[in-house]
Amino acid sequence: MVVGGPDVYEVAEGGITSSFKVTLSSFPLSVVVVAFSSANGAVTLSPNKAVFDFTNFSTEVSIVITANNDYIDQGWGRNDFIDASVMSADDLTACEVAERSLCNRAGIYNGVDFAPLHVTVIDDDVAGVSISAAALSANFDNYGDSLEAASYNISLRSQPTSTVIISLGGFNEFTSVSQSVIVIEPSSWDVVAIVTVSAGAPSSNRPVCASGNRFCDAIVGRSETIVQTVNTLDSYYANITLPTVSVNVEVVYDLGDPPKVKTGRFANLLNSLVVTFDKSTDRASKSGTFACTALLNMTSSVASSLFGSGSKCIFTSPLKMEIIFGSGATVLPGDLITFKDNTLQSSAASASLFTTNETFSVGLPSVPTIPKALLSASALKVGVCDDLTLDGSATTGSGGRSMIYNFSAHP
């Protein structure tokens, strides 16, 4: 058997192929089948067998060697060897019966030795980690909470031979990532890992500014750096140094400070308190009447004592809230009323801050109701020992409250 070609064949993954030619060196007695195989499975042979008989034994058969493409970085490449098994009946009788010439000089081929062909396979895979972004931008709102997160992708460029663990760190406690440890198995090496980066204000206080307003020293932007490290038993990945990812963190300020109380005073009829704000509110997401304790910093019993049994609150407009008195209200001008923190916001769609530390002193009505005393007596003239009844029940202007009467006599 004759094989034509170089001492070493060279092929490349996804690239060049090579080939060799095979013929028989002499007339065969019977059909000869030469089956080719790869010793290490690194190459494919096409065709993988050659069939010869007395008619074509000297015709060359070309066998193409193609590299099996994998995704594993194996350095420069790898070696493989092409083996062949030769099978034939070597039947002299059959040859003679067929009356072929040269039967007595025909070759014996079954089990003939075949010297393995050396093949080098050039690898086209390179271990590496792809990071989709080197710089990101994230922001947080005026309250201090993360507003718009950023994201980037991490993926491997070739299939590892061992689990690859990528750890993310280097950022402070006010920045977080969706996954700080990424575990990539060889069987799913081509799955892209998405890392989402969220950043809040560099303070645990909410709101960040104790005043509740937009600006203070504690609410500032910053720069963060995400450090990424690789840990694996795969020698090609173990020595990879990953780049850092920078994160620019910015503040998105509200368009204005949260609502403040402009005035809080008795209604002219003295049957409610009217609170006006310096800007349009979100009504604390309330509609219709609601318990005043939902917005005011007081217990139900204190609210009942101050505003009367059955009192209630209502926003009559985004700029105005009314505390409607119930029975037995005791609130007086000068009393201090405090709003709960983190309940009331501006009506602006982007508002993040809440009304905070807001207290107002109850004021007099704009047009006070003046009591009009009407007094009737049981008699216009009485003796020294006679009884006299004075009746002030017709007096008006009490604002729904019980009136206190002080009587005095003048000589």
MIRO-481240 format. One record per residue (C-alpha): residue in three letters; x, y, z negated. Coordinates in nm, 4 decimals, decimal comma, always signed. Layout:
{"ALA" {X Y Z}}
...
***
This chain:
{"MET" {+0,0000 +0,0000 +0,0000}}
{"VAL" {+0,1342 +0,3395 +0,0931}}
{"VAL" {+0,0539 +0,6671 -0,0847}}
{"GLY" {+0,1723 +0,9910 +0,0664}}
{"GLY" {+0,2295 +1,3055 -0,1404}}
{"PRO" {+0,4580 +1,4814 -0,3896}}
{"ASP" {+0,5924 +1,3393 -0,7130}}
{"VAL" {+0,3673 +1,5662 -0,9199}}
{"TYR" {+0,0315 +1,7032 -0,8061}}
{"GLU" {-0,0875 +2,0394 -0,9345}}
{"VAL" {-0,4475 +2,1530 -0,9672}}
{"ALA" {-0,6155 +2,4374 -1,1587}}
{"GLU" {-0,9450 +2,4749 -1,3402}}
{"GLY" {-1,1843 +2,6651 -1,1207}}
{"GLY" {-0,9135 +2,7037 -0,8585}}
{"ILE" {-0,6744 +2,5066 -0,6421}}
{"THR" {-0,7185 +2,1397 -0,5602}}
{"SER" {-0,4700 +1,8863 -0,4311}}
{"SER" {-0,4893 +1,5583 -0,2405}}
{"PHE" {-0,3016 +1,2452 -0,1466}}
{"LYS" {-0,3398 +0,9922 +0,1335}}
{"VAL" {-0,3500 +0,6181 +0,1060}}
{"THR" {-0,3189 +0,3357 +0,3640}}
{"LEU" {-0,2317 -0,0312 +0,3611}}
{"SER" {+0,1162 -0,1259 +0,4701}}
{"SER" {+0,0049 -0,4414 +0,6479}}
{"PHE" {-0,2884 -0,6329 +0,7918}}
{"PRO" {-0,5110 -0,7670 +0,5052}}
{"LEU" {-0,6629 -1,1138 +0,4892}}
{"SER" {-0,9888 -0,9773 +0,3486}}
{"VAL" {-1,1546 -0,6478 +0,2659}}
{"VAL" {-0,9408 -0,4448 +0,0207}}
{"VAL" {-1,1057 -0,2016 -0,2253}}
{"VAL" {-0,8806 +0,0530 -0,3979}}
{"ALA" {-1,0642 +0,2211 -0,6894}}
{"PHE" {-0,9082 +0,5377 -0,8359}}
{"SER" {-0,9577 +0,6742 -1,1895}}
{"SER" {-0,8297 +0,9504 -1,4138}}
{"ALA" {-0,6342 +0,8273 -1,7155}}
{"ASN" {-0,7160 +1,1316 -1,9329}}
{"GLY" {-1,0378 +1,2493 -1,7692}}
{"ALA" {-0,8891 +1,5836 -1,6690}}
{"VAL" {-0,9519 +1,5427 -1,2963}}
{"THR" {-1,2154 +1,4123 -1,0575}}
{"LEU" {-1,1259 +1,2128 -0,7453}}
{"SER" {-1,3269 +1,2331 -0,4249}}
{"PRO" {-1,3832 +0,9794 -0,2923}}
{"ASN" {-1,2958 +0,7669 -0,5886}}
{"LYS" {-1,2286 +0,4582 -0,3788}}
{"ALA" {-1,0953 +0,3572 -0,0398}}
{"VAL" {-1,2095 +0,0471 +0,1505}}
{"PHE" {-0,9828 -0,1192 +0,4106}}
{"ASP" {-1,0180 -0,4167 +0,6400}}
{"PHE" {-0,8324 -0,5506 +0,9442}}
{"THR" {-0,9804 -0,2738 +1,1636}}
{"ASN" {-0,8787 +0,0337 +0,9616}}
{"PHE" {-0,5989 -0,0799 +0,7339}}
{"SER" {-0,3552 +0,1695 +0,8880}}
{"THR" {-0,5954 +0,4654 +0,8873}}
{"GLU" {-0,5130 +0,7167 +0,6163}}
{"VAL" {-0,7839 +0,7954 +0,3590}}
{"SER" {-0,7519 +1,1384 +0,1947}}
{"ILE" {-0,8347 +1,1558 -0,1779}}
{"VAL" {-0,9031 +1,5059 -0,3131}}
{"ILE" {-0,8001 +1,5847 -0,6716}}
{"THR" {-1,0147 +1,8466 -0,8476}}
{"ALA" {-0,9588 +1,9731 -1,2032}}
{"ASN" {-1,2470 +1,9183 -1,4449}}
{"ASN" {-1,3294 +2,2648 -1,5694}}
{"ASP" {-1,3812 +2,2963 -1,9449}}
{"TYR" {-1,3926 +2,6053 -2,1660}}
{"ILE" {-1,1175 +2,5177 -2,4141}}
{"ASP" {-0,7917 +2,7088 -2,4303}}
{"GLN" {-0,5215 +2,4446 -2,3980}}
{"GLY" {-0,2269 +2,6707 -2,3390}}
{"TRP" {-0,0591 +2,6422 -1,9993}}
{"GLY" {-0,2606 +2,3285 -1,9171}}
{"ARG" {-0,2434 +1,9505 -1,9558}}
{"ASN" {-0,1157 +1,6344 -1,7901}}
{"ASP" {-0,3173 +1,3569 -1,6349}}
{"PHE" {-0,2367 +1,0407 -1,4380}}
{"ILE" {-0,4260 +0,8768 -1,1530}}
{"ASP" {-0,4533 +0,5008 -1,1796}}
{"ALA" {-0,5795 +0,2586 -0,9171}}
{"SER" {-0,7086 -0,0972 -0,9219}}
{"VAL" {-0,6758 -0,3031 -0,6038}}
{"MET" {-0,9233 -0,5818 -0,5355}}
{"SER" {-0,9390 -0,8300 -0,2468}}
{"ALA" {-1,0473 -1,1915 -0,1891}}
{"ASP" {-0,7220 -1,2581 +0,0045}}
{"ASP" {-0,9059 -1,5449 +0,1836}}
{"LEU" {-0,6723 -1,7054 +0,4419}}
{"THR" {-0,9347 -1,9594 +0,5468}}
{"ALA" {-1,1901 -1,6923 +0,6228}}
{"CYS" {-0,9292 -1,5054 +0,8252}}
{"GLU" {-0,8476 -1,8155 +1,0282}}
{"VAL" {-1,2127 -1,9078 +1,0800}}
{"ALA" {-1,2674 -1,5579 +1,2137}}
{"GLU" {-0,9813 -1,6338 +1,4501}}
{"ARG" {-0,8018 -1,3122 +1,3695}}
{"SER" {-0,4472 -1,2847 +1,4833}}
{"LEU" {-0,1636 -1,2363 +1,2402}}
{"CYS" {-0,3414 -1,4231 +0,9565}}
{"ASN" {-0,0175 -1,6013 +0,8730}}
{"ARG" {+0,1564 -1,2642 +0,8375}}
{"ALA" {-0,1251 -1,0804 +0,6523}}
{"GLY" {-0,0612 -0,9058 +0,3198}}
{"ILE" {-0,1806 -1,0252 -0,0210}}
{"TYR" {-0,3425 -0,7261 -0,1994}}
{"ASN" {-0,5559 -0,8401 -0,4920}}
{"GLY" {-0,4115 -0,7018 -0,8152}}
{"VAL" {-0,1181 -0,5344 -0,6447}}
{"ASP" {+0,0616 -0,2863 -0,8670}}
{"PHE" {-0,0093 +0,0842 -0,8237}}
{"ALA" {+0,2325 +0,3410 -0,9620}}
{"PRO" {+0,0288 +0,6095 -1,1460}}
{"LEU" {+0,0311 +0,9545 -0,9855}}
{"HIS" {+0,1273 +1,2426 -1,2148}}
{"VAL" {-0,1077 +1,5446 -1,2123}}
{"THR" {-0,0703 +1,8753 -1,4004}}
{"VAL" {-0,3902 +2,0707 -1,4646}}
{"ILE" {-0,3455 +2,4469 -1,5038}}
{"ASP" {-0,5839 +2,5839 -1,7672}}
{"ASP" {-0,7862 +2,8988 -1,6938}}
{"ASP" {-0,9290 +2,9486 -2,0452}}
{"VAL" {-0,7889 +3,2020 -2,2922}}
{"ALA" {-0,8941 +3,2138 -2,6548}}
{"GLY" {-1,0269 +3,5531 -2,7516}}
{"VAL" {-1,3057 +3,7431 -2,9206}}
{"SER" {-1,5104 +4,0031 -2,7341}}
{"ILE" {-1,6331 +4,3029 -2,9335}}
{"SER" {-1,8900 +4,5016 -2,7372}}
{"ALA" {-1,8211 +4,8384 -2,9012}}
{"ALA" {-1,5274 +5,0124 -3,0658}}
{"ALA" {-1,7303 +5,3022 -3,2056}}
{"LEU" {-2,0878 +5,3268 -3,3309}}
{"SER" {-2,3205 +5,5962 -3,4625}}
{"ALA" {-2,5781 +5,5488 -3,7371}}
{"ASN" {-2,7741 +5,7962 -3,9452}}
{"PHE" {-2,9858 +5,8356 -4,2562}}
{"ASP" {-3,2700 +6,0666 -4,3471}}
{"ASN" {-3,2801 +6,3563 -4,5895}}
{"TYR" {-3,4166 +6,1316 -4,8618}}
{"GLY" {-3,1051 +5,9164 -4,8302}}
{"ASP" {-3,2431 +5,6013 -4,6649}}
{"SER" {-3,1134 +5,4483 -4,3419}}
{"LEU" {-3,2951 +5,5914 -4,0411}}
{"GLU" {-3,1392 +5,4679 -3,7155}}
{"ALA" {-2,9117 +5,1644 -3,7289}}
{"ALA" {-2,6418 +5,0748 -3,4753}}
{"SER" {-2,5501 +4,7343 -3,3369}}
{"TYR" {-2,2775 +4,5556 -3,1450}}
{"ASN" {-2,2093 +4,2039 -3,0163}}
{"ILE" {-1,9417 +3,9514 -3,1061}}
{"SER" {-1,8721 +3,6543 -2,8794}}
{"LEU" {-1,5940 +3,4050 -2,8074}}
{"ARG" {-1,4226 +3,3886 -2,4700}}
{"SER" {-1,3489 +3,0172 -2,4827}}
{"GLN" {-1,4675 +2,7092 -2,6688}}
{"PRO" {-1,2763 +2,6519 -2,9922}}
{"THR" {-1,1730 +2,3095 -3,1114}}
{"SER" {-1,2748 +2,3931 -3,4684}}
{"THR" {-1,5277 +2,6140 -3,6470}}
{"VAL" {-1,4455 +2,9848 -3,6168}}
{"ILE" {-1,5439 +3,2121 -3,9060}}
{"ILE" {-1,5420 +3,5884 -3,8519}}
{"SER" {-1,5695 +3,7993 -4,1693}}
{"LEU" {-1,6718 +4,1650 -4,1703}}
{"GLY" {-1,5698 +4,4083 -4,4433}}
{"GLY" {-1,3974 +4,7359 -4,5180}}
{"PHE" {-1,7098 +4,9513 -4,5467}}
{"ASN" {-1,8499 +5,1003 -4,8674}}
{"GLU" {-2,1529 +4,9947 -5,0699}}
{"PHE" {-2,3818 +5,2399 -4,8916}}
{"THR" {-2,3252 +5,0767 -4,5531}}
{"SER" {-2,4503 +4,7272 -4,4732}}
{"VAL" {-2,4288 +4,4796 -4,1866}}
{"SER" {-2,6894 +4,2241 -4,0870}}
{"GLN" {-2,4350 +3,9438 -4,1213}}
{"SER" {-2,1036 +3,9854 -4,2983}}
{"VAL" {-1,9911 +3,6292 -4,2203}}
{"ILE" {-2,0388 +3,4880 -3,8701}}
{"VAL" {-1,9914 +3,1119 -3,8344}}
{"ILE" {-1,9394 +2,9870 -3,4791}}
{"GLU" {-1,9397 +2,6133 -3,4132}}
{"PRO" {-1,7702 +2,4609 -3,1075}}
{"SER" {-2,1044 +2,3230 -2,9873}}
{"SER" {-2,2600 +2,6710 -2,9767}}
{"TRP" {-1,9527 +2,8792 -2,9073}}
{"ASP" {-2,1157 +3,0815 -2,6288}}
{"VAL" {-2,4002 +3,2175 -2,8448}}
{"VAL" {-2,3649 +3,5938 -2,8900}}
{"ALA" {-2,3745 +3,7192 -3,2512}}
{"ILE" {-2,5517 +4,0544 -3,2934}}
{"VAL" {-2,4314 +4,2709 -3,5824}}
{"THR" {-2,6643 +4,5485 -3,6968}}
{"VAL" {-2,5057 +4,8274 -3,9012}}
{"SER" {-2,7229 +5,0367 -4,1339}}
{"ALA" {-2,6031 +5,3312 -4,3412}}
{"GLY" {-2,7631 +5,5295 -4,6202}}
{"ALA" {-2,6523 +5,8378 -4,8086}}
{"PRO" {-2,3350 +5,7943 -5,0181}}
{"SER" {-2,5355 +5,7995 -5,3410}}
{"SER" {-2,7725 +5,5667 -5,5222}}
{"ASN" {-2,9984 +5,8585 -5,6234}}
{"ARG" {-3,3287 +5,8990 -5,4395}}
{"PRO" {-3,3824 +6,1644 -5,3391}}
{"VAL" {-3,0131 +6,2338 -5,3042}}
{"CYS" {-3,0496 +6,6000 -5,3967}}
{"ALA" {-3,1805 +6,6244 -5,7523}}
{"SER" {-3,3653 +6,9441 -5,6609}}
{"GLY" {-3,5651 +6,7522 -5,4014}}
{"ASN" {-3,4562 +7,0010 -5,1376}}
{"ARG" {-3,2628 +6,9370 -4,8183}}
{"PHE" {-2,9145 +7,0514 -4,9011}}
{"CYS" {-2,6699 +6,9592 -5,1753}}
{"ASP" {-2,3073 +6,8451 -5,1997}}
{"ALA" {-2,4088 +6,4807 -5,2347}}
{"ILE" {-2,5735 +6,4508 -4,8940}}
{"VAL" {-2,2987 +6,4485 -4,6310}}
{"GLY" {-2,2001 +6,2508 -4,3246}}
{"ARG" {-1,8962 +6,0242 -4,3205}}
{"SER" {-1,6869 +5,7811 -4,1194}}
{"GLU" {-1,6742 +5,4083 -4,1912}}
{"THR" {-1,4474 +5,1344 -4,0582}}
{"ILE" {-1,5538 +4,7719 -4,0144}}
{"VAL" {-1,2585 +4,5354 -4,0512}}
{"GLN" {-1,2985 +4,1955 -3,8808}}
{"THR" {-1,0890 +3,8883 -3,9566}}
{"VAL" {-1,0794 +3,5361 -3,8079}}
{"ASN" {-1,0383 +3,2117 -4,0011}}
{"THR" {-1,0181 +2,8768 -3,8182}}
{"LEU" {-0,8143 +2,5600 -3,7763}}
{"ASP" {-0,7972 +2,6180 -3,4015}}
{"SER" {-0,4363 +2,7261 -3,3459}}
{"TYR" {-0,5210 +2,9517 -3,0539}}
{"TYR" {-0,7889 +3,1430 -3,2448}}
{"ALA" {-0,6134 +3,1429 -3,5813}}
{"ASN" {-0,3556 +3,3994 -3,4699}}
{"ILE" {-0,5991 +3,6461 -3,3167}}
{"THR" {-0,6132 +3,9940 -3,4714}}
{"LEU" {-0,9475 +4,1625 -3,4140}}
{"PRO" {-0,9858 +4,5384 -3,3618}}
{"THR" {-1,1761 +4,7483 -3,6121}}
{"VAL" {-1,5095 +4,9122 -3,5330}}
{"SER" {-1,5570 +5,2726 -3,6404}}
{"VAL" {-1,8974 +5,3955 -3,7531}}
{"ASN" {-1,9860 +5,7635 -3,7532}}
{"VAL" {-2,2612 +5,8192 -4,0117}}
{"GLU" {-2,4669 +6,1362 -3,9822}}
{"VAL" {-2,7496 +6,3025 -4,1750}}
{"VAL" {-3,0814 +6,3771 -4,0052}}
{"TYR" {-3,2183 +6,6694 -4,2023}}
{"ASP" {-3,5882 +6,7398 -4,2445}}
{"LEU" {-3,7131 +7,0468 -4,0601}}
{"GLY" {-3,7939 +7,2117 -4,3933}}
{"ASP" {-3,7985 +7,1552 -4,7683}}
{"PRO" {-4,0893 +6,9559 -4,9115}}
{"PRO" {-4,4095 +7,1379 -5,0140}}
{"LYS" {-4,4021 +7,3612 -5,3212}}
{"VAL" {-4,6943 +7,4979 -5,5201}}
{"LYS" {-4,7651 +7,8524 -5,4138}}
{"THR" {-5,0499 +7,9192 -5,6562}}
{"GLY" {-5,2550 +7,7174 -5,9007}}
{"ARG" {-5,5478 +7,9038 -6,0486}}
{"PHE" {-5,9045 +7,8768 -6,1645}}
{"ALA" {-6,1708 +7,9058 -5,8964}}
{"ASN" {-6,3832 +8,2170 -5,9304}}
{"LEU" {-6,6731 +8,0095 -6,0641}}
{"LEU" {-6,4392 +7,8536 -6,3243}}
{"ASN" {-6,5524 +7,5031 -6,2259}}
{"SER" {-6,2238 +7,3898 -6,0713}}
{"LEU" {-5,8555 +7,4604 -6,0234}}
{"VAL" {-5,7414 +7,5470 -5,6713}}
{"VAL" {-5,3794 +7,4595 -5,5869}}
{"THR" {-5,2291 +7,6055 -5,2701}}
{"PHE" {-4,8993 +7,4948 -5,1158}}
{"ASP" {-4,6366 +7,6899 -4,9271}}
{"LYS" {-4,6558 +7,4549 -4,6276}}
{"SER" {-4,8868 +7,2003 -4,4758}}
{"THR" {-4,8863 +6,8670 -4,6644}}
{"ASP" {-4,9608 +6,5087 -4,5684}}
{"ARG" {-5,2376 +6,5148 -4,8361}}
{"ALA" {-5,0421 +6,2333 -5,0050}}
{"SER" {-5,2183 +6,0034 -4,7567}}
{"LYS" {-5,5446 +6,0662 -4,9435}}
{"SER" {-5,8883 +6,1181 -4,7962}}
{"GLY" {-6,2016 +6,2251 -4,9796}}
{"THR" {-6,1963 +6,2494 -5,3573}}
{"PHE" {-5,9450 +6,0556 -5,5664}}
{"ALA" {-5,8276 +6,0239 -5,9242}}
{"CYS" {-5,6122 +6,3241 -6,0119}}
{"THR" {-5,3648 +6,0957 -6,1871}}
{"ALA" {-5,2623 +5,9642 -5,8426}}
{"LEU" {-5,0848 +6,2963 -5,7855}}
{"LEU" {-5,0497 +6,4611 -6,1252}}
{"ASN" {-4,8036 +6,3423 -6,3862}}
{"MET" {-5,0459 +6,2635 -6,6673}}
{"THR" {-5,2392 +5,9752 -6,8098}}
{"SER" {-5,6087 +5,9195 -6,7469}}
{"SER" {-5,6930 +6,0232 -7,1022}}
{"VAL" {-5,4969 +6,3483 -7,0709}}
{"ALA" {-5,6646 +6,4212 -6,7358}}
{"SER" {-6,0056 +6,3583 -6,8890}}
{"SER" {-5,9239 +6,5866 -7,1820}}
{"LEU" {-5,7928 +6,8716 -6,9671}}
{"PHE" {-6,0282 +6,8543 -6,6731}}
{"GLY" {-6,3300 +6,6905 -6,8312}}
{"SER" {-6,4937 +6,3511 -6,8053}}
{"GLY" {-6,5617 +6,2579 -6,4433}}
{"SER" {-6,3116 +6,5082 -6,3009}}
{"LYS" {-6,1667 +6,4375 -5,9578}}
{"CYS" {-5,9305 +6,5811 -5,6964}}
{"ILE" {-5,9693 +6,6479 -5,3258}}
{"PHE" {-5,7630 +6,8046 -5,0476}}
{"THR" {-5,9855 +7,0612 -4,8819}}
{"SER" {-5,7113 +7,1282 -4,6248}}
{"PRO" {-5,3460 +7,0329 -4,5750}}
{"LEU" {-5,2575 +7,3526 -4,7625}}
{"LYS" {-5,5054 +7,3290 -5,0477}}
{"MET" {-5,5999 +7,0817 -5,3198}}
{"GLU" {-5,8867 +7,1269 -5,5645}}
{"ILE" {-5,9167 +6,9808 -5,9148}}
{"ILE" {-6,2892 +6,9586 -5,9750}}
{"PHE" {-6,3803 +6,9733 -6,3435}}
{"GLY" {-6,6000 +6,7207 -6,5133}}
{"SER" {-6,7865 +6,7540 -6,8393}}
{"GLY" {-6,5977 +6,9120 -7,1307}}
{"ALA" {-6,2929 +7,0575 -6,9495}}
{"THR" {-6,0435 +7,2270 -7,1844}}
{"VAL" {-5,7703 +7,3529 -6,9505}}
{"LEU" {-5,6776 +7,7141 -7,0081}}
{"PRO" {-5,4765 +7,9791 -6,8246}}
{"GLY" {-5,1072 +7,9286 -6,8953}}
{"ASP" {-5,1318 +7,5484 -6,9263}}
{"LEU" {-4,8567 +7,3656 -6,7332}}
{"ILE" {-4,9519 +7,1030 -6,4761}}
{"THR" {-4,6817 +6,8772 -6,3224}}
{"PHE" {-4,6970 +6,6794 -5,9984}}
{"LYS" {-4,5635 +6,3251 -5,9777}}
{"ASP" {-4,2375 +6,2886 -5,7877}}
{"ASN" {-4,2277 +6,1030 -5,4564}}
{"THR" {-4,5988 +6,1255 -5,3761}}
{"LEU" {-4,6499 +6,4369 -5,1617}}
{"GLN" {-4,4730 +6,5197 -4,8351}}
{"SER" {-4,4818 +6,7756 -4,5598}}
{"SER" {-4,7149 +6,6961 -4,2713}}
{"ALA" {-4,4183 +6,7088 -4,0279}}
{"ALA" {-4,3812 +6,3705 -3,8554}}
{"SER" {-4,0087 +6,3504 -3,9370}}
{"ALA" {-4,0427 +6,4454 -4,3036}}
{"SER" {-3,8587 +6,2179 -4,5459}}
{"LEU" {-3,8445 +6,4301 -4,8611}}
{"PHE" {-4,1156 +6,4388 -5,1261}}
{"THR" {-4,2255 +6,7139 -5,3582}}
{"THR" {-4,0074 +6,6768 -5,6685}}
{"ASN" {-3,9837 +6,8510 -6,0079}}
{"GLU" {-4,2899 +7,0599 -5,9292}}
{"THR" {-4,4788 +7,2249 -6,2185}}
{"PHE" {-4,7170 +7,5190 -6,2077}}
{"SER" {-4,8762 +7,7382 -6,4707}}
{"VAL" {-5,2545 +7,7653 -6,4497}}
{"GLY" {-5,3483 +8,1175 -6,3430}}
{"LEU" {-5,6566 +8,3291 -6,3753}}
{"PRO" {-5,9117 +8,3272 -6,0934}}
{"SER" {-5,8721 +8,5799 -5,8134}}
{"VAL" {-6,2083 +8,7322 -5,8968}}
{"PRO" {-6,2754 +8,6369 -6,2587}}
{"THR" {-6,6269 +8,5569 -6,3675}}
{"ILE" {-6,7066 +8,7957 -6,6562}}
{"PRO" {-6,9518 +8,6666 -6,9143}}
{"LYS" {-7,2653 +8,8809 -6,9325}}
{"ALA" {-7,3967 +8,8770 -7,2867}}
{"LEU" {-7,7748 +8,8806 -7,3261}}
{"LEU" {-7,8864 +8,8927 -7,6876}}
{"SER" {-8,2429 +8,8820 -7,8199}}
{"ALA" {-8,3536 +8,9375 -8,1808}}
{"SER" {-8,6531 +8,8038 -8,3725}}
{"ALA" {-8,7384 +9,1573 -8,4914}}
{"LEU" {-8,6195 +9,5102 -8,4349}}
{"LYS" {-8,6693 +9,6080 -8,7950}}
{"VAL" {-8,6209 +9,3924 -9,0979}}
{"GLY" {-8,6333 +9,4411 -9,4665}}
{"VAL" {-8,3436 +9,3822 -9,7011}}
{"CYS" {-8,4536 +9,0307 -9,7803}}
{"ASP" {-8,6081 +8,9428 -9,4441}}
{"ASP" {-8,4579 +8,6834 -9,2033}}
{"LEU" {-8,3226 +8,7846 -8,8616}}
{"THR" {-8,2636 +8,5438 -8,5726}}
{"LEU" {-8,0239 +8,6448 -8,2934}}
{"ASP" {-8,0361 +8,4384 -7,9674}}
{"GLY" {-7,7543 +8,4597 -7,7056}}
{"SER" {-7,8586 +8,1560 -7,5026}}
{"ALA" {-7,9450 +8,3724 -7,2022}}
{"THR" {-7,5811 +8,4841 -7,1670}}
{"THR" {-7,4269 +8,3943 -6,8260}}
{"GLY" {-7,0749 +8,3547 -6,6858}}
{"SER" {-6,9520 +8,0631 -6,8984}}
{"GLY" {-6,8149 +7,8670 -6,6029}}
{"GLY" {-6,9995 +7,5617 -6,7256}}
{"ARG" {-6,8305 +7,5573 -7,0623}}
{"SER" {-6,9834 +7,6006 -7,4059}}
{"MET" {-6,9605 +7,9609 -7,5203}}
{"ILE" {-6,8400 +8,0779 -7,8551}}
{"TYR" {-7,0417 +8,3627 -8,0120}}
{"ASN" {-6,9052 +8,6076 -8,2655}}
{"PHE" {-7,1573 +8,8315 -8,4392}}
{"SER" {-7,0944 +9,1408 -8,6448}}
{"ALA" {-7,3167 +9,4007 -8,8070}}
{"HIS" {-7,2575 +9,7740 -8,8352}}
{"PRO" {-7,4232 +10,0043 -9,0793}}
***
